[in-house]
Amino acid sequence: MDITEVLLATQSHDGQIRNVAEGNIKQFEEQSLPQFLQALSAELSNDNKPPVSRRLAGILLKNSLDANDLVRKEKCTQRWISVDPAIKSQVKGSLLMTLGSPVSDAHRSSSQVIAKIASIEIPLQGWPELIVSLLGNMTKPDASPSLKQATLDAIGYVCEEISPKDLEQDQVNAVLTAVVQGMNHVENSSGVRLAAVKALYNALDFAETNFQNESERNYIMKVVCETAISKEADIRKAAFECLVSIASTYYDLLEPYMQTLFELTANAARADEEQVALQAIEFWSTICDEEVAIQEDAEESGDVSPECHFHFIEKALPLLVPMLLETLLKQEEDQDEDDGIWNISMAGGTCLGLVATTVKDAIVPLVMPFIEGNITKPDWHSREAATFAFGSILEGPSVEKLAPLVHAGFDFLLNATKDQNNHVRETTAWALSRAFEFLHSPTSGVSVVTNANLPHVIEIMLTSIKDSPNVAEKICGALYFLAHGYENAGSMSSVLSLYFGQLVSALLATADRSDSNNSRLCASAYETLNEIVRCSSIADTLNMIVLLLQEILKRLNQTFEFQITSSEDKEKQSDLQALLCGVVQVILQKFSNCDDKSVIIQFADQIMVLFLRVFSCDCSNVHEEAMLAIGALAYATGPEFVKYMPEFHKYLEMGLQNFGAYQVCCVSVGVVADICRALDDKVLPYCDAIMSALLKDLSSPELHRSVKPPILSCIGDIALTIGEHFEKYVPYTVPMLQGAAELCSRMDLPDDDSTEYKNELRRSIFEAYSGMRV
């Protein structure tokens, strides 16, 4: 096989030639992996080969060593480990040689593949000469800029792939020395300096010992700060990214540098290019995140004044807030046309909100003059910025501090929904949603919405929801939190019942709007509809909810008639089906609180027929929502649900075996528990198949670990439901529980997620045993 010809053939416009070439490549890999790796590394390292074939060789090499799927990744690892050491050495030698290639695609691919091999070998104490080889490239007197750049890329990728515990401290020291030297302004090549800054970003987690040493820390910080004022914008951006990471990783060591860092970030936020300014603002957002986390930990532990809290935000407040307020005036004219846009104004407003969460009441007097000075100006930029500032500071400060200000400005805010500028109307709708979220609590006695102004508020909402799609989406959010305020409000929720029909009609019309390409508008309308149903008084709205259920079932039925001509059409259909299944679930849960079950029984057959049609469609997000709704139906119908089991159980078993969409599997496990509670011993005929599927799930390495604790709890539910009939499953179940307990005892706990998972696993083991106690 001529590997060059085959690689080029995979890019042929002729489908037949392309398919044959791809088949040959796959066959070569499966039948002779060592020679396959050898051939690809030789192709990648040969400067006489076409750039296209070299790039493809790099991609195939990387894919043969790594995968996103954990099972395939482990298979790739084991395959590489089993390759003959002589061939591995030859492949690694070719890759290191390719770093010196003048072809950027080739040396970049080589850097990435080196890192993938390092991720396998270094944790096993393999390839000890790698770091030495890479550092040797940096000290060669005649090293070309492209060699240095490729070497720094490789160092960065290696640090990204491995754990800090995998390198000895002397190796870390040498890596940091090489990287920091590469960043130095005496380095003539901007490409080398950029690669060095990016490598430092990936190496920061390794530098803990170095940051604890004051002189080393001072030197690293000096070089990073100098790099942050380089003449090249991409290098400045990368330097600020390093500062953001340092703020997160080494917050407790930053105090001596904060004055310099404030000046750097303030100058960048005010005058630098957007990509740099965004990172400068992100630095302060990160400091906020750190200080909020410290405060939360202190509250949990009862520590009144934690030593590690340096109050950087509080100290910088008089200068930081004006800087952030300036950024709010840098809106883009068309920012309302792009859902995913992120600009200086949005970054500044987000950071201002984090500052408010961090310092609470102290921010209010610093922001109010800006709001008062800009809210009525003729220029829309000023009005929008003032409204943005107002909405941003509503989370954090006390209700006592905010309530008078919000009460005083509430009517103004409602009237601003009629502003002539679309940006201002959108931000006003968002600010109202924030006001309803944080300052609308009828049961507490402190609420911007009262019985007196509720009719006017509803009128404004019903008018504004017909505005442009981006405004309508924010109004949906405002209505969501308006309804949420009446949750658990008892008889007080009845005040919303007067408007239930109007709100439902408006939201259904909004979900149907054809003038919007914004898929979030439809989703927001249905999610808000769910919240209005959830928080309504069932006594007042029962008949209207019945009419709503009929409308939703009609809409769900209509989705099966859609003309599907593309994958986009299919996606829209499945998204809509998922939303409609979600509404049915909420309505069923609402009916479950009724003493009269006749309404549920009346519609149960129709609901089940539609859900079974949904399961015949191949789309995991719809299956998840339909499963949740079926769980609600089982809970609501109780023993009557048994008549659906002959048809439904096969879909339930398919859900339990859906390793690929593990969320569906997890929801299916929850539905088993719902069905057990609903059917009691009538579930017995289906237990063999269900238990078989659950035990297979537990023993499968392919299933996401998050599903396994719910499975153990579910087994406890089954045991509790069927009592002595569970005895035949005990010989298969107990070894699984013992294995889970042994796993708990062996688990390493490097982070909070692992600790939480271990505790969850322990709880589920106890729940399984407690279900089996009878």
Secondary structure by P-SEA (a helix, b strand, c coil): caaaaaaaaaacccaaaaaaaaaaaaaaaaccaaaaaaaaaaaaacccccaaaaaaaaaaaaaacccccaaaaaaaaaaaaaccaaaaaaaaaaaaaacccccaaaaaaaaaaaaaaaacccccccccaaaaaaaaaaacccccaaaaaaaaaaaaaaaaccccccccaaaaaaaaaaaaaaaccccccaaaaaaaaaaaaaaccccccccccaaaaaaaaaaaaaaaacccaaaaaaaaaaaaaaaaaccccccccaaaaaaaaaaaaccccaaaaaaaaaaaaaaaaaaaaaaaaaaaaccccccccccccccccaaaaaaaaaaaaccccccccccccccaaaaaaaaaaaaaaacccccccccaaaaaaccccccaaaaaaaaaaaaaacccccccccaaaaaaaaaaaaaacccccaaaaaaaaaaaaaaaacccccccccccccccaaaaaaaaaaaaccccaaaaaaaaaaaaaaaaaaccccccccccccaaaaaaaaaaaaaaccccccaaaaaaaaaaaaaaaaaccccccaaaaaaaaaaaaaaaaaccccccccaaaaaaaaaaaaaaaaaaaaaaaaaaaccccccccccaaaaaaaaaaaaacccaaaaaaaaaaaaaaaaaacccccccccccaaaaaaaaacccaaaaaaaaaaaaaaaaaacccccccaaaaaaaaaaaaaacccccccaaaaaaaaaaaaaaaacccccccccccaaaaaaaaaaaaacccccaaaaaaaaaaaaaaaaaaaaacc
